[in-house]
Amino acid sequence: MRKKVIIIFLLLTSIILMNTANAQLTYGFKAGYTGYKLTGGDVYGGMNRVYNPAFGASIGVKFATDFHLIAEVNYITKGVHQLFTHQQTIHSFEFDTVAVTIADYKKYDNTLKTTYIDVPIMLRKSLSLRGGVWPYDRKIGRVDVDLFLGGYFGYRIGGSASLSTTWKQDITKYGNTTPGEYIQYDTTSFFIGQQATITSVDSTYPKELFVNSIPSGKPNASTDINSFDAGIIAGLGLSVEVTDKSKVSFDFRYTMGILSIDKTYFNDVEYIFTPDGSGSVVVAGNNFSMVTKRTKMDVKNSGIGFFLGYTMYVQ
């Protein structure tokens, strides 16, 4: 499969190079709306898109074969809106004889927004019933179908998160259920990673003794998300020649990230405490050293976008 892709790419490149004598420079502007969410092997449920405006500029080279090599610089907001309810059932006894069933609910309503400067580089092909658009002999009013494929690189310039977790318990006893009411839950986090566990090497010291010794800070979306993003971009659109030097286009595009954005934000963290006479953690009069073990999550940006663009040709 990889060899076929390379052969196709080389054929396209050869066609373009054979027509460089008729190449024409283009530049343009675009604005639109995007919808992004998180995907990947460690993403759980409740992933919804966040929709935000986007805009950018482009520069390119158009060839006589109607291939258009384009580079863009776009301002885009990515992220996710997680709306998800986690339920678990707890069985216990009261006074050792009365069966009690607790339905435990945690409702996550979290939004992550990360802003990027994205640089897509795409190869675009225009198709027309009349056999394509010759750059120096365009027809005003002609409608083309445009197909494009390429990759993008992104640099994150900002990030923010809005987190809300509520919790309730419905308790069933003697066959009767007493419904609970949702209250704000102390631990506000995404239901993606962000799990903290404690391991005590010496079993004579239960892990509960170390709860107050682990860091209490929350992940920061502005610093704990990877700065770089990259992926594949593909799409289709319609374009109309409005003058002999310009055209208007409407594009739909899909982007699929190939790099995990998790730096430390979604990490699962294990805190390992080992008895050590010189350790800085003091529990029950004994010194312990603490080692932090992090596991990064497979979390990638994935999005769709609709753009209205205006392209001008340099004669």
Contacts in CASP RR format, 6 or more apart in sequence:
PFRMAT RR
TARGET T0000
AUTHOR 0000-0000-0000
METHOD contacts of the structure
MODEL  1
MRKKVIIIFLLLTSIILMNTANAQLTYGFKAGYTGYKLTGGDVYGGMNRV
YNPAFGASIGVKFATDFHLIAEVNYITKGVHQLFTHQQTIHSFEFDTVAV
TIADYKKYDNTLKTTYIDVPIMLRKSLSLRGGVWPYDRKIGRVDVDLFLG
GYFGYRIGGSASLSTTWKQDITKYGNTTPGEYIQYDTTSFFIGQQATITS
VDSTYPKELFVNSIPSGKPNASTDINSFDAGIIAGLGLSVEVTDKSKVSF
DFRYTMGILSIDKTYFNDVEYIFTPDGSGSVVVAGNNFSMVTKRTKMDVK
NSGIGFFLGYTMYVQ
12 67 0 8 1.000
12 123 0 8 1.000
15 65 0 8 1.000
15 67 0 8 1.000
16 63 0 8 1.000
16 65 0 8 1.000
16 67 0 8 1.000
16 69 0 8 1.000
19 63 0 8 1.000
19 64 0 8 1.000
19 65 0 8 1.000
19 67 0 8 1.000
20 63 0 8 1.000
22 63 0 8 1.000
22 64 0 8 1.000
22 135 0 8 1.000
22 136 0 8 1.000
23 61 0 8 1.000
23 62 0 8 1.000
23 63 0 8 1.000
23 64 0 8 1.000
24 61 0 8 1.000
24 62 0 8 1.000
24 63 0 8 1.000
24 135 0 8 1.000
24 136 0 8 1.000
24 313 0 8 1.000
24 314 0 8 1.000
24 315 0 8 1.000
25 59 0 8 1.000
25 60 0 8 1.000
25 61 0 8 1.000
25 62 0 8 1.000
25 313 0 8 1.000
25 314 0 8 1.000
26 58 0 8 1.000
26 59 0 8 1.000
26 60 0 8 1.000
26 61 0 8 1.000
26 62 0 8 1.000
26 68 0 8 1.000
26 70 0 8 1.000
26 311 0 8 1.000
26 312 0 8 1.000
26 313 0 8 1.000
26 314 0 8 1.000
27 57 0 8 1.000
27 58 0 8 1.000
27 59 0 8 1.000
27 60 0 8 1.000
27 311 0 8 1.000
27 312 0 8 1.000
27 314 0 8 1.000
28 57 0 8 1.000
28 58 0 8 1.000
28 59 0 8 1.000
28 309 0 8 1.000
28 310 0 8 1.000
28 311 0 8 1.000
28 312 0 8 1.000
29 55 0 8 1.000
29 56 0 8 1.000
29 57 0 8 1.000
29 58 0 8 1.000
29 309 0 8 1.000
29 310 0 8 1.000
30 55 0 8 1.000
30 56 0 8 1.000
30 57 0 8 1.000
30 58 0 8 1.000
30 72 0 8 1.000
30 74 0 8 1.000
30 249 0 8 1.000
30 251 0 8 1.000
30 307 0 8 1.000
30 308 0 8 1.000
30 309 0 8 1.000
30 310 0 8 1.000
31 53 0 8 1.000
31 54 0 8 1.000
31 55 0 8 1.000
31 56 0 8 1.000
31 307 0 8 1.000
31 308 0 8 1.000
31 309 0 8 1.000
32 53 0 8 1.000
32 54 0 8 1.000
32 55 0 8 1.000
32 305 0 8 1.000
32 306 0 8 1.000
32 307 0 8 1.000
32 308 0 8 1.000
33 51 0 8 1.000
33 52 0 8 1.000
33 53 0 8 1.000
33 54 0 8 1.000
33 305 0 8 1.000
33 306 0 8 1.000
34 51 0 8 1.000
34 52 0 8 1.000
34 53 0 8 1.000
34 54 0 8 1.000
34 76 0 8 1.000
34 77 0 8 1.000
34 78 0 8 1.000
34 303 0 8 1.000
34 304 0 8 1.000
34 305 0 8 1.000
34 306 0 8 1.000
35 49 0 8 1.000
35 50 0 8 1.000
35 51 0 8 1.000
35 52 0 8 1.000
35 303 0 8 1.000
35 304 0 8 1.000
35 305 0 8 1.000
36 49 0 8 1.000
36 50 0 8 1.000
36 52 0 8 1.000
36 76 0 8 1.000
36 77 0 8 1.000
36 78 0 8 1.000
36 79 0 8 1.000
36 80 0 8 1.000
36 301 0 8 1.000
36 302 0 8 1.000
36 303 0 8 1.000
37 47 0 8 1.000
37 48 0 8 1.000
37 49 0 8 1.000
37 50 0 8 1.000
37 79 0 8 1.000
37 80 0 8 1.000
37 81 0 8 1.000
37 302 0 8 1.000
37 303 0 8 1.000
38 47 0 8 1.000
38 79 0 8 1.000
38 80 0 8 1.000
38 112 0 8 1.000
38 192 0 8 1.000
38 261 0 8 1.000
38 299 0 8 1.000
38 300 0 8 1.000
38 301 0 8 1.000
38 302 0 8 1.000
39 47 0 8 1.000
39 256 0 8 1.000
39 257 0 8 1.000
39 299 0 8 1.000
39 300 0 8 1.000
39 301 0 8 1.000
39 302 0 8 1.000
40 298 0 8 1.000
40 299 0 8 1.000
40 300 0 8 1.000
41 298 0 8 1.000
42 192 0 8 1.000
42 193 0 8 1.000
42 266 0 8 1.000
42 297 0 8 1.000
42 298 0 8 1.000
42 299 0 8 1.000
43 192 0 8 1.000
43 298 0 8 1.000
43 299 0 8 1.000
44 84 0 8 1.000
44 191 0 8 1.000
44 192 0 8 1.000
45 82 0 8 1.000
45 84 0 8 1.000
45 191 0 8 1.000
46 82 0 8 1.000
46 83 0 8 1.000
46 84 0 8 1.000
47 80 0 8 1.000
47 82 0 8 1.000
48 80 0 8 1.000
48 81 0 8 1.000
48 82 0 8 1.000
48 83 0 8 1.000
49 80 0 8 1.000
49 81 0 8 1.000
49 303 0 8 1.000
49 304 0 8 1.000
50 77 0 8 1.000
50 78 0 8 1.000
50 79 0 8 1.000
50 80 0 8 1.000
50 81 0 8 1.000
50 111 0 8 1.000
50 112 0 8 1.000
50 113 0 8 1.000
52 76 0 8 1.000
52 77 0 8 1.000
52 113 0 8 1.000
53 77 0 8 1.000
54 74 0 8 1.000
54 75 0 8 1.000
54 76 0 8 1.000
54 77 0 8 1.000
54 305 0 8 1.000
54 307 0 8 1.000
55 74 0 8 1.000
55 75 0 8 1.000
56 72 0 8 1.000
56 73 0 8 1.000
56 74 0 8 1.000
56 75 0 8 1.000
57 72 0 8 1.000
57 73 0 8 1.000
58 70 0 8 1.000
58 71 0 8 1.000
58 72 0 8 1.000
58 73 0 8 1.000
58 311 0 8 1.000
59 70 0 8 1.000
59 71 0 8 1.000
60 68 0 8 1.000
60 69 0 8 1.000
60 70 0 8 1.000
60 71 0 8 1.000
61 68 0 8 1.000
61 69 0 8 1.000
62 68 0 8 1.000
62 69 0 8 1.000
62 135 0 8 1.000
62 313 0 8 1.000
63 69 0 8 1.000
63 135 0 8 1.000
64 134 0 8 1.000
64 135 0 8 1.000
66 125 0 8 1.000
66 126 0 8 1.000
66 127 0 8 1.000
66 128 0 8 1.000
66 132 0 8 1.000
66 133 0 8 1.000
66 134 0 8 1.000
67 123 0 8 1.000
67 124 0 8 1.000
67 125 0 8 1.000
68 123 0 8 1.000
68 124 0 8 1.000
68 125 0 8 1.000
68 126 0 8 1.000
69 121 0 8 1.000
69 122 0 8 1.000
69 123 0 8 1.000
69 124 0 8 1.000
70 120 0 8 1.000
70 121 0 8 1.000
70 122 0 8 1.000
70 123 0 8 1.000
70 124 0 8 1.000
70 148 0 8 1.000
71 119 0 8 1.000
71 120 0 8 1.000
71 121 0 8 1.000
72 118 0 8 1.000
72 119 0 8 1.000
72 120 0 8 1.000
72 121 0 8 1.000
72 122 0 8 1.000
73 117 0 8 1.000
73 118 0 8 1.000
73 119 0 8 1.000
74 117 0 8 1.000
74 118 0 8 1.000
74 119 0 8 1.000
74 120 0 8 1.000
75 115 0 8 1.000
75 116 0 8 1.000
75 117 0 8 1.000
75 118 0 8 1.000
76 115 0 8 1.000
76 116 0 8 1.000
76 117 0 8 1.000
76 118 0 8 1.000
77 113 0 8 1.000
77 114 0 8 1.000
77 115 0 8 1.000
77 116 0 8 1.000
78 113 0 8 1.000
78 114 0 8 1.000
78 115 0 8 1.000
78 116 0 8 1.000
78 229 0 8 1.000
78 301 0 8 1.000
78 303 0 8 1.000
79 111 0 8 1.000
79 112 0 8 1.000
79 113 0 8 1.000
79 114 0 8 1.000
79 301 0 8 1.000
80 111 0 8 1.000
80 112 0 8 1.000
81 110 0 8 1.000
81 111 0 8 1.000
82 108 0 8 1.000
82 109 0 8 1.000
82 110 0 8 1.000
82 111 0 8 1.000
82 112 0 8 1.000
82 190 0 8 1.000
82 191 0 8 1.000
82 192 0 8 1.000
83 108 0 8 1.000
83 109 0 8 1.000
84 107 0 8 1.000
84 108 0 8 1.000
84 191 0 8 1.000
85 105 0 8 1.000
85 106 0 8 1.000
85 107 0 8 1.000
85 108 0 8 1.000
86 105 0 8 1.000
86 106 0 8 1.000
86 107 0 8 1.000
86 108 0 8 1.000
86 191 0 8 1.000
87 103 0 8 1.000
87 104 0 8 1.000
87 105 0 8 1.000
87 106 0 8 1.000
88 104 0 8 1.000
89 101 0 8 1.000
89 102 0 8 1.000
89 103 0 8 1.000
89 104 0 8 1.000
90 101 0 8 1.000
90 102 0 8 1.000
90 103 0 8 1.000
90 104 0 8 1.000
91 99 0 8 1.000
91 100 0 8 1.000
91 101 0 8 1.000
91 102 0 8 1.000
92 100 0 8 1.000
92 102 0 8 1.000
93 99 0 8 1.000
93 100 0 8 1.000
94 100 0 8 1.000
94 173 0 8 1.000
98 173 0 8 1.000
98 174 0 8 1.000
99 173 0 8 1.000
100 171 0 8 1.000
100 172 0 8 1.000
100 173 0 8 1.000
101 171 0 8 1.000
101 172 0 8 1.000
101 173 0 8 1.000
102 169 0 8 1.000
102 170 0 8 1.000
102 171 0 8 1.000
102 172 0 8 1.000
103 169 0 8 1.000
103 170 0 8 1.000
103 171 0 8 1.000
103 172 0 8 1.000
104 167 0 8 1.000
104 169 0 8 1.000
105 167 0 8 1.000
105 168 0 8 1.000
105 169 0 8 1.000
105 170 0 8 1.000
105 182 0 8 1.000
106 165 0 8 1.000
106 166 0 8 1.000
106 167 0 8 1.000
106 185 0 8 1.000
107 165 0 8 1.000
107 166 0 8 1.000
107 167 0 8 1.000
107 182 0 8 1.000
108 164 0 8 1.000
108 165 0 8 1.000
108 190 0 8 1.000
108 191 0 8 1.000
109 164 0 8 1.000
109 165 0 8 1.000
109 166 0 8 1.000
110 161 0 8 1.000
110 162 0 8 1.000
110 163 0 8 1.000
110 164 0 8 1.000
110 165 0 8 1.000
110 188 0 8 1.000
110 189 0 8 1.000
110 190 0 8 1.000
111 161 0 8 1.000
111 162 0 8 1.000
112 159 0 8 1.000
112 160 0 8 1.000
112 161 0 8 1.000
112 190 0 8 1.000
112 221 0 8 1.000
113 159 0 8 1.000
113 160 0 8 1.000
113 161 0 8 1.000
113 221 0 8 1.000
114 156 0 8 1.000
114 158 0 8 1.000
114 159 0 8 1.000
114 221 0 8 1.000
114 225 0 8 1.000
114 261 0 8 1.000
114 301 0 8 1.000
115 156 0 8 1.000
115 157 0 8 1.000
115 158 0 8 1.000
115 159 0 8 1.000
116 154 0 8 1.000
116 155 0 8 1.000
116 156 0 8 1.000
116 157 0 8 1.000
116 229 0 8 1.000
117 154 0 8 1.000
117 155 0 8 1.000
117 157 0 8 1.000
118 152 0 8 1.000
118 153 0 8 1.000
118 154 0 8 1.000
118 229 0 8 1.000
119 152 0 8 1.000
119 153 0 8 1.000
119 154 0 8 1.000
120 150 0 8 1.000
120 151 0 8 1.000
120 152 0 8 1.000
120 233 0 8 1.000
121 150 0 8 1.000
121 151 0 8 1.000
121 152 0 8 1.000
122 148 0 8 1.000
122 149 0 8 1.000
122 150 0 8 1.000
122 151 0 8 1.000
122 233 0 8 1.000
123 148 0 8 1.000
123 149 0 8 1.000
123 150 0 8 1.000
124 146 0 8 1.000
124 147 0 8 1.000
124 148 0 8 1.000
125 146 0 8 1.000
125 147 0 8 1.000
125 148 0 8 1.000
126 132 0 8 1.000
126 133 0 8 1.000
126 144 0 8 1.000
126 145 0 8 1.000
126 146 0 8 1.000
126 239 0 8 1.000
127 144 0 8 1.000
127 145 0 8 1.000
127 146 0 8 1.000
127 147 0 8 1.000
128 142 0 8 1.000
128 143 0 8 1.000
128 144 0 8 1.000
128 145 0 8 1.000
130 139 0 8 1.000
130 142 0 8 1.000
132 144 0 8 1.000
133 139 0 8 1.000
133 142 0 8 1.000
133 144 0 8 1.000
133 241 0 8 1.000
135 313 0 8 1.000
138 241 0 8 1.000
138 244 0 8 1.000
138 247 0 8 1.000
139 241 0 8 1.000
140 241 0 8 1.000
140 242 0 8 1.000
140 243 0 8 1.000
140 244 0 8 1.000
141 240 0 8 1.000
141 241 0 8 1.000
141 242 0 8 1.000
142 240 0 8 1.000
142 241 0 8 1.000
143 238 0 8 1.000
143 239 0 8 1.000
143 240 0 8 1.000
144 238 0 8 1.000
144 239 0 8 1.000
144 240 0 8 1.000
145 236 0 8 1.000
145 237 0 8 1.000
145 238 0 8 1.000
146 236 0 8 1.000
146 237 0 8 1.000
146 238 0 8 1.000
146 239 0 8 1.000
146 249 0 8 1.000
146 251 0 8 1.000
147 235 0 8 1.000
147 236 0 8 1.000
147 237 0 8 1.000
148 233 0 8 1.000
148 234 0 8 1.000
148 235 0 8 1.000
148 236 0 8 1.000
148 251 0 8 1.000
148 253 0 8 1.000
149 232 0 8 1.000
149 233 0 8 1.000
149 234 0 8 1.000
149 235 0 8 1.000
150 232 0 8 1.000
150 233 0 8 1.000
150 234 0 8 1.000
151 230 0 8 1.000
151 231 0 8 1.000
151 232 0 8 1.000
151 233 0 8 1.000
152 229 0 8 1.000
152 230 0 8 1.000
152 231 0 8 1.000
152 232 0 8 1.000
152 233 0 8 1.000
152 255 0 8 1.000
153 228 0 8 1.000
153 229 0 8 1.000
153 230 0 8 1.000
153 231 0 8 1.000
154 228 0 8 1.000
154 229 0 8 1.000
154 230 0 8 1.000
155 227 0 8 1.000
155 228 0 8 1.000
155 229 0 8 1.000
156 225 0 8 1.000
156 226 0 8 1.000
156 227 0 8 1.000
156 228 0 8 1.000
156 229 0 8 1.000
158 222 0 8 1.000
159 221 0 8 1.000
159 222 0 8 1.000
159 225 0 8 1.000
160 221 0 8 1.000
160 222 0 8 1.000
161 221 0 8 1.000
163 188 0 8 1.000
163 189 0 8 1.000
163 190 0 8 1.000
164 184 0 8 1.000
164 188 0 8 1.000
165 184 0 8 1.000
165 185 0 8 1.000
165 187 0 8 1.000
165 188 0 8 1.000
165 189 0 8 1.000
166 182 0 8 1.000
166 183 0 8 1.000
166 184 0 8 1.000
166 185 0 8 1.000
167 182 0 8 1.000
167 183 0 8 1.000
167 184 0 8 1.000
167 185 0 8 1.000
168 179 0 8 1.000
168 180 0 8 1.000
168 181 0 8 1.000
168 182 0 8 1.000
168 183 0 8 1.000
169 180 0 8 1.000
170 177 0 8 1.000
170 178 0 8 1.000
170 179 0 8 1.000
170 180 0 8 1.000
171 177 0 8 1.000
171 178 0 8 1.000
171 180 0 8 1.000
172 178 0 8 1.000
188 218 0 8 1.000
189 218 0 8 1.000
189 219 0 8 1.000
190 266 0 8 1.000
192 266 0 8 1.000
192 297 0 8 1.000
192 299 0 8 1.000
193 266 0 8 1.000
193 267 0 8 1.000
193 268 0 8 1.000
193 297 0 8 1.000
194 219 0 8 1.000
194 265 0 8 1.000
194 266 0 8 1.000
194 267 0 8 1.000
194 268 0 8 1.000
195 268 0 8 1.000
195 269 0 8 1.000
196 214 0 8 1.000
196 268 0 8 1.000
196 269 0 8 1.000
196 270 0 8 1.000
196 271 0 8 1.000
197 268 0 8 1.000
197 269 0 8 1.000
197 270 0 8 1.000
197 271 0 8 1.000
198 207 0 8 1.000
198 210 0 8 1.000
198 211 0 8 1.000
198 214 0 8 1.000
198 270 0 8 1.000
198 271 0 8 1.000
198 273 0 8 1.000
199 207 0 8 1.000
199 270 0 8 1.000
199 271 0 8 1.000
199 272 0 8 1.000
199 273 0 8 1.000
200 206 0 8 1.000
200 207 0 8 1.000
200 209 0 8 1.000
200 210 0 8 1.000
200 273 0 8 1.000
201 272 0 8 1.000
201 273 0 8 1.000
201 274 0 8 1.000
201 275 0 8 1.000
202 274 0 8 1.000
202 275 0 8 1.000
205 273 0 8 1.000
205 275 0 8 1.000
205 283 0 8 1.000
205 284 0 8 1.000
205 286 0 8 1.000
205 288 0 8 1.000
207 273 0 8 1.000
209 283 0 8 1.000
209 284 0 8 1.000
210 271 0 8 1.000
210 273 0 8 1.000
210 281 0 8 1.000
210 283 0 8 1.000
210 288 0 8 1.000
213 271 0 8 1.000
213 273 0 8 1.000
213 281 0 8 1.000
213 283 0 8 1.000
213 288 0 8 1.000
213 290 0 8 1.000
214 271 0 8 1.000
214 290 0 8 1.000
219 264 0 8 1.000
219 265 0 8 1.000
219 266 0 8 1.000
219 267 0 8 1.000
220 265 0 8 1.000
221 265 0 8 1.000
224 263 0 8 1.000
224 264 0 8 1.000
224 265 0 8 1.000
225 261 0 8 1.000
225 262 0 8 1.000
225 263 0 8 1.000
225 265 0 8 1.000
226 259 0 8 1.000
226 260 0 8 1.000
226 261 0 8 1.000
226 262 0 8 1.000
226 263 0 8 1.000
227 263 0 8 1.000
228 259 0 8 1.000
229 257 0 8 1.000
229 259 0 8 1.000
229 261 0 8 1.000
229 301 0 8 1.000
230 257 0 8 1.000
230 258 0 8 1.000
230 259 0 8 1.000
231 255 0 8 1.000
231 256 0 8 1.000
231 257 0 8 1.000
231 258 0 8 1.000
231 259 0 8 1.000
232 255 0 8 1.000
232 256 0 8 1.000
232 257 0 8 1.000
232 258 0 8 1.000
233 253 0 8 1.000
233 254 0 8 1.000
233 255 0 8 1.000
233 256 0 8 1.000
234 253 0 8 1.000
234 254 0 8 1.000
235 251 0 8 1.000
235 252 0 8 1.000
235 253 0 8 1.000
235 254 0 8 1.000
236 251 0 8 1.000
236 252 0 8 1.000
237 249 0 8 1.000
237 250 0 8 1.000
237 251 0 8 1.000
237 252 0 8 1.000
238 249 0 8 1.000
238 250 0 8 1.000
239 247 0 8 1.000
239 248 0 8 1.000
239 249 0 8 1.000
239 250 0 8 1.000
239 311 0 8 1.000
240 247 0 8 1.000
240 248 0 8 1.000
240 249 0 8 1.000
241 247 0 8 1.000
242 248 0 8 1.000
245 312 0 8 1.000
245 313 0 8 1.000
245 315 0 8 1.000
246 310 0 8 1.000
246 311 0 8 1.000
246 312 0 8 1.000
246 313 0 8 1.000
247 310 0 8 1.000
247 311 0 8 1.000
248 308 0 8 1.000
248 309 0 8 1.000
248 310 0 8 1.000
248 311 0 8 1.000
249 307 0 8 1.000
249 308 0 8 1.000
249 309 0 8 1.000
249 310 0 8 1.000
249 311 0 8 1.000
250 306 0 8 1.000
250 307 0 8 1.000
250 308 0 8 1.000
250 309 0 8 1.000
251 305 0 8 1.000
251 306 0 8 1.000
251 307 0 8 1.000
251 309 0 8 1.000
252 304 0 8 1.000
252 305 0 8 1.000
252 306 0 8 1.000
253 304 0 8 1.000
253 305 0 8 1.000
253 307 0 8 1.000
254 303 0 8 1.000
254 304 0 8 1.000
254 305 0 8 1.000
255 301 0 8 1.000
255 302 0 8 1.000
255 303 0 8 1.000
255 304 0 8 1.000
255 305 0 8 1.000
256 300 0 8 1.000
256 302 0 8 1.000
256 303 0 8 1.000
257 300 0 8 1.000
257 301 0 8 1.000
257 302 0 8 1.000
258 300 0 8 1.000
259 300 0 8 1.000
260 296 0 8 1.000
260 297 0 8 1.000
260 298 0 8 1.000
260 299 0 8 1.000
260 300 0 8 1.000
261 299 0 8 1.000
261 300 0 8 1.000
261 301 0 8 1.000
262 296 0 8 1.000
262 297 0 8 1.000
262 298 0 8 1.000
262 299 0 8 1.000
263 296 0 8 1.000
264 294 0 8 1.000
264 296 0 8 1.000
266 296 0 8 1.000
266 297 0 8 1.000
266 299 0 8 1.000
267 294 0 8 1.000
267 295 0 8 1.000
267 296 0 8 1.000
267 297 0 8 1.000
268 294 0 8 1.000
268 295 0 8 1.000
268 297 0 8 1.000
269 292 0 8 1.000
269 293 0 8 1.000
269 294 0 8 1.000
269 295 0 8 1.000
270 292 0 8 1.000
270 293 0 8 1.000
270 294 0 8 1.000
270 295 0 8 1.000
271 290 0 8 1.000
271 291 0 8 1.000
271 292 0 8 1.000
271 293 0 8 1.000
272 290 0 8 1.000
272 291 0 8 1.000
272 292 0 8 1.000
272 293 0 8 1.000
273 281 0 8 1.000
273 283 0 8 1.000
273 288 0 8 1.000
273 289 0 8 1.000
273 290 0 8 1.000
274 288 0 8 1.000
274 289 0 8 1.000
274 291 0 8 1.000
275 286 0 8 1.000
275 287 0 8 1.000
275 288 0 8 1.000
276 287 0 8 1.000
276 288 0 8 1.000
276 289 0 8 1.000
277 286 0 8 1.000
277 287 0 8 1.000
278 287 0 8 1.000
278 289 0 8 1.000
279 287 0 8 1.000
279 288 0 8 1.000
279 289 0 8 1.000
280 287 0 8 1.000
280 289 0 8 1.000
280 290 0 8 1.000
281 287 0 8 1.000
281 288 0 8 1.000
281 289 0 8 1.000
281 290 0 8 1.000
282 288 0 8 1.000
END
